[in-house]
């Protein structure tokens, strides 16, 4: 008898398939029939399937494994997730590495170019590493040379994980292969280089941004994986609370002015800016962007790449853009006084300007503009509002359970939410989340709107504390409060919110 879908799904997430069972069915066949072997029981192979009544699939699996198949119902999503997680390419990587032969350990660059361009093992190793990173939901791949090995690390949900190591002799061929794909100078081993290339994996087109820099042990490479499907996220998918989303959407409806997004590297600023632009009418408006680099490309938006060597900086590009009849201008980042002043002037002359800027919190953005030399009365006139944001990890739904909170967590939660609570949902760690207790990330936000009272404070001259107090009085949720609301909804943990937001609370 086959189990119910729900029971099979739980079994699939919480129990690891037996290695012996996995060896009976190759990954290609598992993907073809949406099935994954779970366990061997005598002459019976238990298999989780998206369609357990598929007679052709059952016959094919039985013929290949030479065993009787006992199907268990599951969802297609769960089966694919299990296939991605359990079929690792590490054995295949080792097989390809054994085919890479460096007779003396060193080759001339000219010969190395030929090998990396045509020899399958090097190309296959790099491709398998990228495939594994995509499977693991990694945002970055680190290839870090040591004294005796090449360490491969993936950044998953904002945290680096050691995945596996390769022999040090593979470093030069792999780095050279990356340089060829990214159109870098393969003969230059002493200067930093950057580039970009694209690959198609698991039916998805992934843009890969590459940075290479020499270290004392050899050249280190970091590959930033940009999944184009992530670029089409709507504002509602980013993690805004309903009232916060309504407030931000109202800010976007203002015809002209400037909206700024703040946060550290990796806080999701670009994703928020893209989602904001995508929510606007792209047919009736001329939308221009100036970015460094252009991470995702959109068909209905005119995007400009910063190129200092060609004289295209944020400031010079912004001046040129103003002559192209724009309605909406997205500036990748405000880094200097010149860009800040031109952006403010653009906002005052009938354009909607969106940009990112580095500051600790929303109020800090306002003071940062003033520090960059923008007059307070211009800030009060042009600024529509500010979003400060962070990314927090979500609790893994597979291994979540109620856990006794620490005294600090209980105290902070009580202060921010006005209610006492001693237990919170937390992930205990399982195979689905790589024993981290977290799966995926969501944003926490602090939305600062420039009301008449705040504009008056700015013109008169004010402090950060006065601005923050007035904003909170008018209903602004701090990053810490927004995070604790997500704790209350069992989305994340107090520890995760404190790790990301406590310093600015």
C-alpha positions as CSV (number, residue, x, y, z in Angstrom):
1,X,0.0,0.0,0.0
2,X,1.3,3.5,-0.9
3,X,1.3,6.1,1.8
4,X,-0.6,9.4,1.6
5,X,1.2,12.3,0.0
6,X,1.6,14.1,3.3
7,X,3.1,11.1,5.1
8,X,5.5,10.4,2.2
9,X,6.5,14.1,2.1
10,X,7.3,14.1,5.8
11,X,9.3,10.8,5.3
12,X,11.2,12.3,2.4
13,X,12.2,15.4,4.3
14,X,13.1,13.8,7.6
15,X,14.7,10.6,6.5
16,X,17.9,10.2,4.5
17,X,17.7,7.7,1.5
18,X,20.1,4.8,2.0
19,X,23.3,5.2,0.0
20,X,22.9,1.6,-1.3
21,X,19.4,2.5,-2.6
22,X,20.7,5.6,-4.3
23,X,23.4,3.6,-6.1
24,X,20.7,1.5,-7.8
25,X,19.1,4.3,-9.7
26,X,21.2,7.0,-11.5
27,X,20.4,10.6,-11.1
28,X,19.4,11.0,-14.8
29,X,16.8,8.3,-14.4
30,X,15.6,9.7,-11.1
31,X,15.0,13.1,-12.7
32,X,13.4,11.6,-15.8
33,X,10.7,9.7,-13.8
34,X,10.5,12.1,-10.8
35,X,11.4,9.4,-8.4
36,X,14.1,8.8,-5.8
37,X,15.0,5.5,-4.1
38,X,14.6,5.4,-0.4
39,X,15.5,2.0,1.0
40,X,16.1,-1.6,0.2
41,X,14.0,-4.3,1.9
42,X,15.0,-7.7,0.7
43,X,14.2,-7.8,-3.0
44,X,12.0,-4.7,-2.7
45,X,13.2,-1.1,-3.5
46,X,11.1,1.6,-1.9
47,X,10.9,4.6,-4.1
48,X,9.2,8.0,-3.5
49,X,7.5,9.2,-6.7
50,X,5.5,12.2,-7.8
51,X,3.2,9.8,-9.8
52,X,3.2,6.4,-8.1
53,X,0.7,5.1,-10.7
54,X,3.0,5.6,-13.7
55,X,3.3,2.1,-15.0
56,X,6.1,2.9,-17.5
57,X,8.2,4.5,-14.8
58,X,7.7,1.6,-12.4
59,X,8.7,-0.9,-15.2
60,X,11.8,1.1,-16.1
61,X,13.0,1.4,-12.5
62,X,12.4,-2.3,-11.9
63,X,14.2,-3.3,-15.1
64,X,17.2,-1.1,-14.2
65,X,17.5,-2.0,-10.5
66,X,16.5,-5.7,-11.0
67,X,14.2,-5.3,-8.0
68,X,10.5,-5.1,-7.2
69,X,9.5,-1.4,-6.8
70,X,7.3,-0.3,-3.9
71,X,6.2,3.3,-4.8
72,X,5.3,5.9,-2.2
73,X,3.4,9.0,-3.1
74,X,5.0,12.4,-2.8
75,X,4.9,15.8,-4.4
76,X,7.0,16.7,-7.4
77,X,8.6,19.6,-5.5
78,X,9.7,17.3,-2.6
79,X,11.0,14.6,-5.0
80,X,13.1,17.1,-6.9
81,X,14.4,18.7,-3.7
82,X,15.4,15.2,-2.5
83,X,17.2,14.5,-5.8
84,X,19.1,17.8,-5.6
85,X,20.2,17.2,-2.1
86,X,21.1,13.5,-2.2
87,X,22.7,13.0,-5.6
88,X,26.0,14.7,-5.0
89,X,28.5,15.1,-7.7
90,X,31.6,14.8,-5.5
91,X,32.4,11.3,-6.8
92,X,32.2,12.5,-10.4
93,X,34.4,15.5,-9.5
94,X,37.0,13.1,-8.1
95,X,36.7,11.0,-11.3
96,X,37.3,14.0,-13.5
97,X,40.2,15.3,-11.4
98,X,42.0,11.9,-11.8
99,X,41.9,12.6,-15.6
100,X,43.7,16.0,-15.2
101,X,47.3,15.2,-15.7
102,X,50.0,17.8,-15.0
103,X,53.2,15.8,-15.8
104,X,55.6,18.0,-13.8
105,X,53.0,19.9,-11.8
106,X,53.7,23.0,-14.0
107,X,52.9,23.8,-17.6
108,X,53.6,26.7,-19.8
109,X,50.7,29.2,-20.1
110,X,50.4,28.6,-23.8
111,X,49.9,24.8,-23.4
112,X,47.6,25.5,-20.4
113,X,45.3,27.7,-22.6
114,X,44.9,24.8,-25.0
115,X,44.2,22.3,-22.2
116,X,41.6,24.4,-20.4
117,X,39.9,25.3,-23.6
118,X,39.5,21.8,-24.9
119,X,40.2,19.2,-22.2
120,X,36.9,17.9,-20.8
121,X,37.9,17.1,-17.2
122,X,38.8,20.7,-16.2
123,X,35.6,22.0,-17.8
124,X,33.5,19.2,-16.2
125,X,35.0,19.9,-12.7
126,X,34.0,23.6,-12.9
127,X,30.6,22.8,-14.3
128,X,30.0,20.2,-11.5
129,X,31.0,22.7,-8.8
130,X,28.6,25.2,-10.2
131,X,25.8,22.6,-10.4
132,X,26.3,21.7,-6.8
133,X,26.2,25.3,-5.8
134,X,22.9,25.9,-7.6
135,X,21.5,22.7,-5.9
136,X,22.6,24.0,-2.5
137,X,20.9,27.4,-3.1
138,X,24.4,29.1,-2.8
139,X,24.8,32.8,-3.7
140,X,28.6,32.6,-3.9
141,X,31.3,29.9,-4.6
142,X,34.7,30.5,-3.0
143,X,37.7,28.7,-4.4
144,X,40.4,29.3,-1.8
145,X,43.9,27.9,-2.2
146,X,45.8,26.8,0.9
147,X,49.2,25.3,1.4
148,X,48.2,21.8,0.5
149,X,44.6,21.9,-0.9
150,X,42.0,24.0,-2.8
151,X,39.1,24.6,-0.4
152,X,35.6,25.0,-2.0
153,X,33.1,26.9,0.1
154,X,29.5,27.9,-0.6
155,X,27.7,30.9,0.9
156,X,24.2,29.6,1.7
157,X,21.6,31.9,3.3
158,X,24.3,34.4,4.0
159,X,26.7,32.0,5.8
160,X,29.8,30.3,4.4
161,X,30.0,26.5,4.5
162,X,33.0,24.3,3.8
163,X,31.8,21.9,1.1
164,X,34.8,19.9,0.0
165,X,38.5,20.3,-1.0
166,X,40.4,19.5,-4.2
167,X,44.1,18.7,-4.8
168,X,46.1,21.9,-5.0
169,X,47.3,20.8,-8.5
170,X,43.8,21.5,-9.8
171,X,44.0,25.2,-8.9
172,X,45.8,26.5,-12.0
173,X,43.7,24.6,-14.6
174,X,40.4,25.6,-12.9
175,X,41.4,29.3,-12.5
176,X,42.5,29.3,-16.1
177,X,39.2,27.8,-17.2
178,X,37.3,30.5,-15.3
179,X,39.5,33.2,-16.9
180,X,38.8,31.9,-20.4
181,X,35.0,31.9,-19.7
182,X,35.0,35.4,-18.2
183,X,37.3,36.9,-20.9
184,X,40.1,37.7,-18.5
185,X,43.9,37.8,-19.2
186,X,44.9,34.2,-18.6
187,X,48.6,35.1,-18.5
188,X,48.3,37.6,-15.7
189,X,48.7,36.0,-12.3
190,X,49.7,39.0,-10.3
191,X,46.8,41.5,-10.6
192,X,43.2,41.3,-9.5
193,X,40.7,40.7,-12.4
194,X,37.0,40.5,-12.7
195,X,34.6,39.4,-15.4
196,X,31.3,37.6,-16.1
197,X,29.8,34.6,-17.9
198,X,26.6,32.7,-18.0
199,X,25.7,29.0,-17.7
200,X,22.5,27.0,-18.0
201,X,21.9,24.5,-15.2
202,X,18.8,22.6,-14.1
203,X,16.8,24.5,-16.7
204,X,17.7,27.9,-15.3
205,X,20.0,30.5,-16.8
206,X,22.6,31.6,-14.2
207,X,24.7,34.7,-14.6
208,X,28.1,34.4,-12.8
209,X,30.1,37.4,-11.7
210,X,33.8,36.5,-11.1
211,X,36.5,38.1,-9.0
212,X,40.0,36.7,-9.0
213,X,42.9,38.0,-6.8
214,X,46.4,36.6,-6.1
215,X,47.1,35.3,-2.6
216,X,50.3,34.0,-1.0
217,X,49.1,30.4,-1.9
218,X,47.9,31.1,-5.4
219,X,45.0,32.9,-7.1
220,X,41.7,32.9,-5.2
221,X,38.3,33.1,-7.1
222,X,34.9,34.1,-5.9
223,X,31.9,33.3,-8.2
224,X,28.7,35.3,-7.5
225,X,25.7,33.3,-8.8
226,X,22.9,35.5,-10.0
227,X,19.7,33.6,-10.6
228,X,17.5,35.5,-13.0
229,X,14.3,34.1,-11.5
230,X,15.2,36.0,-8.3
231,X,15.2,39.3,-10.2
232,X,11.5,39.1,-10.9
233,X,10.4,39.0,-7.2
234,X,7.4,41.2,-6.4
235,X,7.5,43.6,-3.4
236,X,5.0,41.3,-1.6
237,X,7.5,38.5,-1.8
238,X,10.3,40.3,0.0
239,X,8.9,40.1,3.6
240,X,7.2,43.4,4.2
241,X,4.5,43.3,6.9
242,X,1.1,44.3,5.4
243,X,1.1,47.8,6.9
244,X,4.8,48.4,5.9
245,X,4.1,47.3,2.3
246,X,1.2,49.6,2.1
247,X,3.4,52.5,3.3
248,X,6.1,51.8,0.8
249,X,3.8,51.4,-2.1
250,X,2.4,54.8,-1.2
251,X,5.9,56.2,-1.4
252,X,6.4,54.8,-4.9
253,X,3.2,56.5,-6.1
254,X,4.7,60.0,-5.4
255,X,5.5,61.4,-8.9
256,X,8.9,62.9,-8.1
257,X,11.4,62.9,-5.3
258,X,14.1,60.4,-4.0
259,X,13.6,57.1,-2.2
260,X,16.7,55.5,-0.7
261,X,17.4,51.9,0.4
262,X,20.1,51.3,3.1
263,X,21.8,48.3,4.4
264,X,25.2,46.4,4.5
265,X,26.5,44.3,1.6
266,X,24.2,41.3,1.1
267,X,21.2,42.9,2.7
268,X,19.1,42.6,-0.4
269,X,19.1,46.3,-1.5
270,X,19.4,45.6,-5.2
271,X,16.5,43.1,-5.0
272,X,14.3,45.7,-3.3
273,X,15.2,48.3,-5.9
274,X,14.5,46.0,-8.8
275,X,11.2,44.9,-7.2
276,X,10.3,48.6,-6.8
277,X,11.1,49.4,-10.4
278,X,9.2,46.3,-11.6
279,X,6.1,47.5,-9.7
280,X,6.0,50.7,-11.7
281,X,4.4,51.3,-15.1
282,X,7.2,50.5,-17.5
283,X,5.2,51.3,-20.6
284,X,4.1,54.8,-19.8
285,X,7.4,55.7,-18.1
286,X,10.9,55.9,-19.3
287,X,13.0,54.0,-16.7
288,X,16.8,54.4,-16.8
289,X,19.3,52.7,-14.4
290,X,23.0,53.4,-13.7
291,X,24.6,50.3,-12.1
292,X,28.0,48.9,-11.1
293,X,27.7,46.2,-12.1
294,X,24.4,45.5,-13.9
295,X,23.4,42.4,-12.0
296,X,20.2,41.5,-13.8
297,X,18.9,42.6,-17.2
298,X,15.4,43.6,-18.0
299,X,13.8,43.9,-21.4
300,X,11.7,47.0,-20.8
301,X,14.3,49.0,-18.8
302,X,17.3,50.9,-20.2
303,X,20.3,49.9,-18.1
304,X,23.7,51.6,-18.1
305,X,26.9,50.0,-16.9
306,X,29.3,52.2,-14.9
307,X,32.7,52.2,-16.7
308,X,35.3,54.6,-15.1
309,X,37.9,53.9,-17.8
310,X,35.4,55.2,-20.4
311,X,34.5,58.2,-18.2
312,X,31.1,56.7,-17.1
313,X,30.8,57.1,-13.4
314,X,27.6,57.4,-11.3
315,X,27.9,61.2,-11.4
316,X,28.7,61.6,-15.1
317,X,26.2,58.9,-16.1
318,X,23.5,60.7,-14.1
319,X,24.2,64.0,-15.8
320,X,23.9,62.3,-19.2
321,X,20.7,60.4,-18.2
322,X,19.0,63.7,-17.4
323,X,19.2,64.6,-21.1
324,X,17.4,61.4,-22.1
325,X,13.9,62.4,-20.9
326,X,13.7,60.0,-17.9
327,X,10.7,59.5,-15.7
328,X,12.3,57.2,-13.2
329,X,16.1,56.9,-12.5
330,X,17.6,54.1,-10.5
331,X,21.2,54.8,-9.3
332,X,23.0,51.7,-8.1
333,X,24.7,53.5,-5.2
334,X,25.3,57.0,-3.9
335,X,29.0,56.9,-2.9
336,X,30.2,60.5,-3.0
337,X,29.1,64.1,-2.6
338,X,28.8,64.8,-6.4
339,X,26.5,61.9,-7.0
340,X,24.4,62.8,-3.9
341,X,23.9,66.4,-5.0
342,X,23.0,65.5,-8.6
343,X,20.6,62.8,-7.4
344,X,18.8,65.4,-5.1
345,X,18.7,67.9,-7.9
346,X,17.2,65.3,-10.2
347,X,14.5,64.5,-7.6
348,X,13.7,68.2,-7.3
349,X,13.3,68.7,-11.0
350,X,10.5,66.2,-11.6
351,X,12.1,62.8,-11.6
352,X,11.5,59.8,-9.3
353,X,14.9,58.7,-8.2
354,X,15.7,55.4,-6.4
355,X,19.1,54.5,-5.0
356,X,21.0,52.7,-2.3
357,X,23.3,54.3,0.2
358,X,25.3,52.9,3.2
359,X,24.2,53.8,6.7
360,X,23.4,51.9,9.9
361,X,19.7,52.7,9.9
362,X,17.0,54.8,8.2
363,X,17.7,57.9,10.2
364,X,21.4,57.5,9.5
365,X,20.7,57.9,5.8
366,X,19.3,61.4,6.3
367,X,22.4,62.4,8.2
368,X,24.6,60.7,5.7
369,X,23.2,62.9,2.9
370,X,23.9,66.0,5.0
371,X,27.4,64.8,5.7
372,X,27.9,64.4,1.9
373,X,27.2,68.2,1.6
374,X,23.5,68.2,0.7
375,X,21.8,71.1,2.3
376,X,19.2,70.1,5.0
377,X,16.4,72.1,3.3
378,X,17.1,70.3,0.0
379,X,17.0,66.9,1.8
380,X,13.6,67.9,3.3
381,X,12.3,69.0,0.0
382,X,13.5,66.0,-2.1
383,X,13.4,63.0,0.2
384,X,10.2,60.9,0.0
385,X,11.5,58.3,2.4
386,X,14.1,55.7,3.4
387,X,14.1,52.0,3.8
388,X,16.7,50.4,6.0
389,X,16.8,46.6,5.7
390,X,18.6,43.4,6.7
391,X,18.2,39.7,5.7
392,X,17.4,37.2,8.4
393,X,17.3,33.4,7.9
394,X,13.9,31.6,8.1
395,X,13.3,28.7,10.4
396,X,13.6,25.3,8.6
397,X,10.0,24.0,8.4
398,X,11.2,20.4,8.5
399,X,13.0,20.3,11.8
400,X,11.3,23.2,13.6
401,X,10.3,22.8,17.3
402,X,9.6,24.9,20.4
403,X,12.7,25.7,22.4
404,X,13.2,27.5,25.7
405,X,14.5,31.0,25.0
406,X,17.6,32.6,26.7
407,X,17.0,35.4,29.3
408,X,18.3,37.9,26.8
409,X,16.0,36.8,24.0
410,X,13.0,36.9,26.4
411,X,13.9,40.3,27.6
412,X,14.4,41.9,24.2
413,X,11.2,40.3,22.8
414,X,9.2,41.6,25.8
415,X,10.6,45.1,25.4
416,X,9.8,45.3,21.7
417,X,6.5,43.4,21.6
418,X,5.0,44.3,25.0
419,X,4.3,40.7,25.8
420,X,6.1,37.9,27.6
421,X,7.1,34.6,25.9
422,X,9.4,31.9,27.2
423,X,9.5,29.6,24.1
424,X,10.1,30.2,20.5
425,X,10.1,28.1,17.3
426,X,13.6,27.0,16.3
427,X,15.1,24.5,13.8
428,X,17.0,21.6,15.4
429,X,19.0,20.9,12.2
430,X,18.2,18.2,9.6
431,X,19.4,17.1,6.1
432,X,17.1,19.6,4.4
433,X,18.8,22.6,6.0
434,X,22.3,21.1,6.1
435,X,21.9,21.0,9.9
436,X,21.8,24.8,10.2
437,X,18.1,24.9,11.4
438,X,17.4,27.6,8.8
439,X,16.0,27.4,5.2
440,X,15.9,30.6,3.0
441,X,16.0,34.2,4.0
442,X,13.5,37.1,4.4
443,X,13.9,40.8,4.8
444,X,13.3,42.9,7.9
445,X,12.6,46.6,7.2
446,X,12.6,50.0,8.8
447,X,10.6,52.5,6.8
448,X,11.1,56.2,7.4
449,X,8.7,58.7,5.8
450,X,9.4,62.4,5.7
451,X,6.3,64.0,7.2
452,X,5.8,67.8,7.6
453,X,7.0,67.6,11.2
454,X,10.2,65.7,10.2
455,X,10.8,68.2,7.4
456,X,10.5,71.0,10.0
457,X,13.1,69.3,12.2
458,X,15.5,68.9,9.3
459,X,15.3,72.6,8.3
460,X,15.8,73.8,11.8
461,X,18.7,71.4,12.5
462,X,18.2,68.2,14.5
463,X,20.0,65.2,16.0
464,X,19.6,61.5,15.1
465,X,17.8,60.8,18.3
466,X,15.2,63.6,17.7
467,X,14.6,62.3,14.2
468,X,14.2,58.7,15.3
469,X,11.9,59.7,18.2
470,X,9.6,61.6,15.9
471,X,9.6,58.9,13.3
472,X,8.7,56.2,15.9
473,X,6.0,58.6,17.2
474,X,4.6,58.7,13.7
475,X,4.4,54.9,13.5
476,X,7.8,53.8,12.2
477,X,8.7,50.2,13.1
478,X,12.4,49.8,13.9
479,X,14.4,46.9,12.4
480,X,14.3,45.2,15.7
481,X,10.6,45.5,16.1
482,X,9.9,44.4,12.5
483,X,12.2,41.4,13.2
484,X,10.3,40.5,16.4
485,X,7.0,40.6,14.5
486,X,8.4,37.9,12.3
487,X,9.5,36.0,15.4
488,X,5.9,36.2,16.6
489,X,4.7,34.8,13.2
490,X,7.2,31.9,13.7
491,X,9.2,33.0,10.6
492,X,12.6,33.5,12.2
493,X,14.2,33.3,15.7
494,X,15.1,36.0,18.2
495,X,18.8,35.1,18.0
496,X,18.8,35.6,14.2
497,X,17.1,39.0,14.6
498,X,19.5,40.1,17.3
499,X,22.4,39.0,15.2
500,X,21.4,41.3,12.4
501,X,19.5,44.2,14.0
502,X,20.5,44.6,17.6
503,X,23.4,46.9,16.8
504,X,21.0,49.5,15.4
505,X,18.1,49.0,17.7
